[in-house]
């Protein structure tokens, strides 16, 4: 397995269970450094395995979701 992809799987599984999670929430919940989580999230987003639900404008954090499978956008938890 390529270096870093095991971390991607852990992050992907967390976001699958908690749609709308922020990078900080993922890092805190999994005990992974913020910088490592950012790399995992960037790679998962670039590969199309996650989507950004909120661009994080005006200082608000990005929210990450699994991509929609039926043509309908997923909603972040609590929205």
C-alpha distances in whole Angstrom, upper triangle without the diagonal:
4,6,8,7,8,11,11,11,14,16,16,17,20,21,21,24,25,26,28,26,26,24,26,26,22,22,25,24,21,22,19,21,23,21,17,18,20,17,15,18,18,15,15,19,18,16,19,17,20,23,26,29,31,31,32,35,38,36,34,31,28,27,24,24,22,24,27,26,30,31,33,31,30,32,31,32,35,36
4,6,6,8,10,11,12,14,16,16,18,20,21,22,24,25,26,27,25,25,22,24,25,21,21,24,24,20,21,18,20,21,19,15,16,17,14,13,16,16,12,14,17,16,14,18,17,19,22,24,27,29,29,30,33,35,33,32,29,26,26,23,23,22,23,26,26,30,31,32,30,29,31,30,32,35,36
4,6,7,9,10,12,13,14,16,18,19,20,22,24,25,25,26,24,23,20,22,23,20,19,22,22,18,19,16,16,18,16,12,14,15,12,11,15,15,12,14,17,16,15,19,18,19,22,24,27,28,28,28,31,34,31,30,27,25,25,22,23,22,24,27,28,32,32,33,31,30,31,30,31,34,35
4,6,5,6,9,10,11,12,15,16,17,18,21,21,22,22,20,19,16,18,19,16,15,18,18,15,15,12,13,14,13,9,10,12,9,8,11,12,10,11,14,14,14,17,15,16,19,21,24,25,24,25,28,30,28,27,23,21,21,19,20,19,21,25,26,30,30,31,28,27,28,26,27,31,32
4,5,5,6,9,10,10,12,14,15,16,18,20,20,21,19,19,17,19,20,16,16,19,18,15,17,14,15,16,15,11,12,13,10,8,11,12,9,9,13,13,12,14,12,14,18,19,23,24,24,25,28,31,29,27,24,21,21,18,18,17,19,22,23,26,27,28,26,25,26,25,26,29,30
4,5,5,7,9,10,11,13,15,15,17,19,20,21,19,19,17,19,19,15,15,18,16,13,15,12,15,16,16,12,12,14,12,10,13,14,12,12,16,16,15,17,14,16,19,21,24,26,26,26,30,32,30,28,24,22,21,18,19,18,20,23,24,27,29,29,27,25,26,25,25,29,30
4,5,5,6,9,10,11,12,14,16,17,18,19,16,16,13,15,15,11,11,14,13,10,11,9,11,12,12,8,8,11,10,7,10,12,11,10,14,15,15,16,14,14,17,19,21,23,23,23,27,29,26,25,21,19,19,16,17,16,19,22,23,27,28,28,26,24,25,22,23,26,28
4,5,5,6,8,10,11,12,14,15,16,17,15,15,13,15,15,11,12,15,14,12,14,11,13,13,13,10,8,10,9,5,7,10,8,7,10,12,11,13,10,11,14,16,19,20,20,21,25,27,25,23,19,17,16,13,14,13,16,19,20,24,25,25,22,21,22,20,21,25,26
4,5,5,6,9,10,10,12,14,15,17,15,16,15,17,16,12,14,16,15,12,15,13,16,16,16,13,11,14,12,9,10,13,11,9,13,14,13,14,10,11,15,17,20,22,23,23,27,30,27,25,21,19,18,14,14,13,15,18,19,23,24,24,22,20,22,20,21,24,25
4,5,5,6,9,10,11,12,14,16,13,15,13,15,13,10,11,13,11,8,11,10,13,14,15,12,10,13,13,9,11,14,13,11,14,17,15,16,13,13,16,18,20,22,23,23,26,29,26,24,20,18,17,14,14,14,17,20,21,24,26,25,23,20,21,19,19,23,24
4,5,5,6,9,10,10,12,13,10,11,9,12,11,7,9,11,10,8,11,9,12,12,13,10,7,10,10,7,7,11,11,9,11,14,14,14,11,10,13,14,16,18,19,19,23,25,23,20,17,15,13,10,11,11,15,18,19,23,24,23,20,18,19,16,17,20,22
4,5,5,6,9,10,10,12,11,12,11,14,13,10,12,15,13,11,15,13,16,15,16,13,10,12,12,9,8,11,11,8,10,13,12,11,8,8,11,13,15,17,18,19,23,26,24,21,18,15,13,10,9,8,11,14,16,19,20,20,18,15,17,15,16,19,21
4,6,5,6,9,10,13,11,14,13,15,13,10,13,15,12,11,14,14,17,17,18,16,13,15,15,12,12,15,14,11,14,17,15,15,11,11,14,16,17,19,21,22,26,28,26,23,20,17,15,12,11,10,13,16,16,20,21,21,19,16,17,15,15,19,21
4,5,5,6,8,10,8,11,11,12,10,7,10,11,9,8,12,12,15,15,17,15,11,14,15,12,11,15,15,12,14,18,17,16,13,11,14,15,16,18,20,20,23,26,23,20,17,15,13,10,10,10,14,17,18,21,23,21,19,16,16,14,13,17,18
4,5,5,5,7,6,9,10,12,10,8,11,13,11,11,14,14,16,15,17,15,12,13,15,12,10,13,14,11,12,15,15,14,10,8,10,11,12,14,16,17,20,23,21,18,15,12,10,7,6,7,11,13,15,18,19,18,15,12,13,10,11,14,16
4,6,6,9,9,12,13,16,13,11,15,16,14,14,17,17,20,19,20,18,15,16,17,14,12,16,16,12,13,17,15,14,10,9,11,13,13,16,19,20,23,26,24,21,18,15,12,9,7,6,10,12,13,16,17,16,14,11,12,11,11,15,16
4,6,10,9,13,14,16,12,11,14,15,12,13,16,17,20,19,21,20,16,18,20,16,15,18,19,15,17,20,19,17,14,13,15,16,15,18,21,21,24,27,25,22,19,17,13,11,10,10,13,15,16,18,20,18,16,13,13,11,10,14,16
4,6,6,10,12,13,10,9,13,13,11,12,16,16,19,17,20,19,15,17,19,16,14,17,18,15,16,20,19,18,15,12,13,13,13,15,18,18,21,23,21,18,15,14,10,9,8,10,13,15,17,19,20,18,15,12,11,8,7,11,13
4,6,9,12,14,11,11,15,15,14,15,18,18,20,18,20,19,16,16,18,16,13,16,17,14,14,18,18,15,13,10,10,10,9,12,15,15,19,21,20,16,14,12,8,7,5,7,10,11,14,16,17,15,12,8,8,5,6,10,11
4,7,10,12,10,10,14,15,14,16,18,18,19,17,19,19,15,15,18,16,13,15,17,15,14,17,18,16,14,11,10,9,7,9,12,12,15,17,16,13,10,8,5,5,6,9,11,13,16,18,18,16,12,9,8,4,6,9,9
4,7,8,6,7,10,11,10,12,15,14,16,13,16,16,12,12,15,14,11,14,16,14,14,17,18,17,14,11,11,10,10,11,13,12,16,18,16,12,9,8,5,6,7,11,14,16,19,21,21,19,16,13,11,8,8,11,12
4,5,5,6,9,10,11,12,14,13,13,11,13,14,10,10,13,12,10,12,15,14,13,17,18,17,15,12,12,10,10,10,11,10,13,15,13,10,6,6,5,6,10,13,15,18,21,24,23,21,18,15,14,10,11,13,14
4,5,5,6,9,10,11,12,10,10,7,9,10,6,7,10,10,8,10,13,12,12,15,17,17,15,12,13,11,13,12,12,11,15,16,13,12,8,7,8,8,11,14,17,20,23,26,25,24,20,18,17,14,15,17,18
4,5,5,6,8,10,10,10,9,6,10,11,8,9,13,12,11,14,16,16,16,19,21,21,19,16,16,14,15,14,15,13,16,17,13,12,9,10,10,11,14,17,20,23,26,29,28,26,23,21,19,16,16,17,19
4,5,5,6,8,10,10,11,9,13,13,10,11,15,14,12,15,18,16,17,20,21,21,18,16,16,15,15,15,16,14,18,19,16,13,10,11,10,11,13,16,19,22,24,27,27,25,22,19,17,14,13,15,17
4,6,5,6,8,8,10,8,11,11,7,10,12,10,10,13,15,13,15,18,19,18,16,13,15,14,15,16,17,16,19,21,18,16,12,12,11,10,12,14,17,20,23,26,26,24,21,19,18,14,14,17,19
4,6,5,6,5,6,5,9,8,6,9,11,11,11,14,15,15,16,19,20,20,18,16,18,17,18,18,19,17,20,22,18,17,13,13,13,13,15,17,21,24,26,29,30,28,25,22,21,18,18,20,22
4,6,5,7,8,8,12,12,10,12,15,14,14,17,19,18,20,23,24,24,21,19,20,19,20,20,21,19,22,23,19,17,14,15,15,15,17,20,23,26,28,31,31,30,26,23,22,19,18,19,22
4,6,8,11,11,14,13,11,14,16,15,15,18,19,18,20,23,23,23,20,18,20,19,20,20,22,20,24,25,22,19,16,16,15,15,16,18,22,24,26,29,30,28,25,22,21,17,16,18,21
4,5,9,10,13,11,9,13,14,13,13,17,17,16,19,21,21,22,19,18,20,20,21,22,23,22,25,26,23,21,18,18,17,15,17,18,22,24,26,29,30,29,26,23,23,19,19,21,23
4,7,9,12,10,10,13,15,14,15,18,19,19,21,23,24,24,22,20,22,22,23,24,24,23,26,27,23,22,19,19,19,18,20,21,25,28,30,33,34,32,29,26,26,22,21,24,26
4,6,8,7,7,10,11,10,12,15,16,16,18,20,21,22,20,18,20,20,22,22,22,21,24,26,22,21,18,18,18,17,19,20,23,27,28,32,32,31,28,26,25,22,22,24,26
4,6,5,6,9,10,11,12,14,16,17,18,20,21,23,21,19,21,20,22,22,21,20,23,24,20,20,16,17,18,17,20,22,25,28,30,34,34,33,29,27,27,23,23,26,27
4,6,5,6,9,10,10,12,14,15,16,18,20,21,19,17,18,17,19,18,18,16,19,20,17,16,13,13,15,15,18,20,23,26,29,32,32,30,27,25,24,21,21,23,25
4,5,5,6,9,10,11,13,14,15,16,18,20,19,18,19,17,20,19,18,17,20,21,18,18,14,15,16,16,19,21,23,27,29,32,32,31,28,26,26,23,24,26,27
4,5,5,6,9,10,11,12,14,15,17,18,17,16,18,18,20,20,20,19,22,23,20,20,16,16,17,16,18,19,22,25,27,31,31,30,27,25,26,23,24,26,27
4,5,5,6,8,10,10,12,14,15,16,15,13,15,14,17,17,17,16,20,21,18,17,14,13,13,12,15,16,18,22,24,28,28,27,24,22,22,19,20,22,24
4,5,5,6,9,10,10,12,14,15,14,13,14,13,16,15,14,14,17,19,16,15,12,11,12,11,14,16,18,22,24,27,27,26,23,21,22,19,20,23,23
4,6,5,6,9,10,10,12,14,14,13,14,14,18,18,17,17,20,22,19,19,15,14,15,13,16,17,18,22,24,28,27,27,24,23,24,21,23,26,26
4,6,5,6,9,10,11,12,11,10,13,13,17,18,17,17,21,23,21,20,16,14,14,12,14,14,16,20,21,25,25,25,22,21,22,19,21,24,25
4,5,5,6,8,10,10,9,8,9,10,13,14,13,14,17,20,18,17,13,10,11,8,10,11,13,17,19,23,22,22,19,18,18,16,18,21,21
4,6,5,6,9,10,10,9,10,10,14,14,13,14,17,20,18,17,14,11,12,10,13,13,14,18,20,23,23,23,20,19,20,18,21,24,23
4,5,5,6,9,9,9,11,12,16,17,16,18,21,23,22,21,18,15,15,12,14,13,14,18,20,23,23,23,21,20,22,20,23,26,26
4,6,5,6,5,6,8,10,14,16,16,17,20,24,22,20,17,14,13,10,11,10,11,15,16,20,20,20,18,17,19,17,20,23,23
4,5,5,6,5,6,7,11,13,12,15,17,21,20,18,15,12,11,9,9,9,9,13,15,18,18,18,15,15,17,16,19,22,21
4,5,8,8,9,11,14,16,14,17,19,23,22,21,18,15,15,12,13,13,12,15,17,20,19,20,18,18,20,20,22,25,25
4,6,8,10,12,16,18,17,20,22,26,25,24,21,17,17,13,13,12,11,14,15,19,18,20,18,18,20,20,23,26,26
4,5,7,10,13,16,16,18,21,25,24,22,19,16,15,12,11,9,7,11,12,15,15,16,14,14,17,17,20,23,23
4,7,10,13,16,17,19,22,25,24,22,19,15,14,10,9,6,7,10,11,15,15,16,14,13,16,16,18,22,21
4,7,9,12,13,15,18,22,21,18,15,12,10,6,6,5,6,9,12,15,15,15,12,11,13,13,15,18,18
4,6,9,10,13,15,19,19,16,14,10,8,6,5,6,6,9,12,15,13,13,10,10,11,11,14,17,16
4,6,6,9,12,15,15,13,10,6,6,5,6,9,9,11,15,17,16,15,11,11,11,10,13,16,15
4,7,9,11,15,15,12,10,7,5,6,6,9,9,11,15,16,15,13,9,8,8,7,11,13,11
4,5,8,11,11,8,8,5,5,8,10,13,13,15,18,20,18,16,12,12,11,9,12,13,12
4,6,9,10,8,8,5,7,9,12,15,15,17,21,22,20,19,15,15,14,13,16,17,15
4,7,6,5,5,4,8,10,14,17,18,20,23,25,23,21,18,17,16,14,16,17,15
4,6,6,8,8,11,14,17,20,20,22,26,27,25,23,19,20,18,16,19,19,17
4,6,9,11,14,17,20,23,24,26,29,31,28,26,23,22,21,19,20,20,19
4,6,9,12,16,19,23,23,26,29,31,29,27,23,23,21,18,20,19,19
4,7,9,13,16,20,21,23,26,28,26,24,20,19,17,14,16,16,15
4,6,10,13,17,18,21,24,26,25,23,19,18,16,13,14,15,15
4,7,10,13,15,17,21,23,22,20,16,15,14,11,13,15,14
4,7,11,12,14,18,20,19,17,13,12,10,8,10,12,11
4,7,9,12,15,18,17,16,12,10,10,8,11,13,13
4,6,9,12,14,14,13,9,7,8,7,10,13,13
4,6,9,12,12,12,9,8,10,10,12,16,16
4,6,9,9,9,7,7,10,12,14,18,17
4,6,6,6,5,6,10,12,14,17,16
4,6,7,8,9,13,15,17,20,19
4,5,8,10,13,16,18,21,19
4,7,9,13,16,19,21,19
4,6,9,13,15,17,15
4,7,10,13,15,12
4,7,9,12,10
4,6,8,7
4,6,6
4,6
4
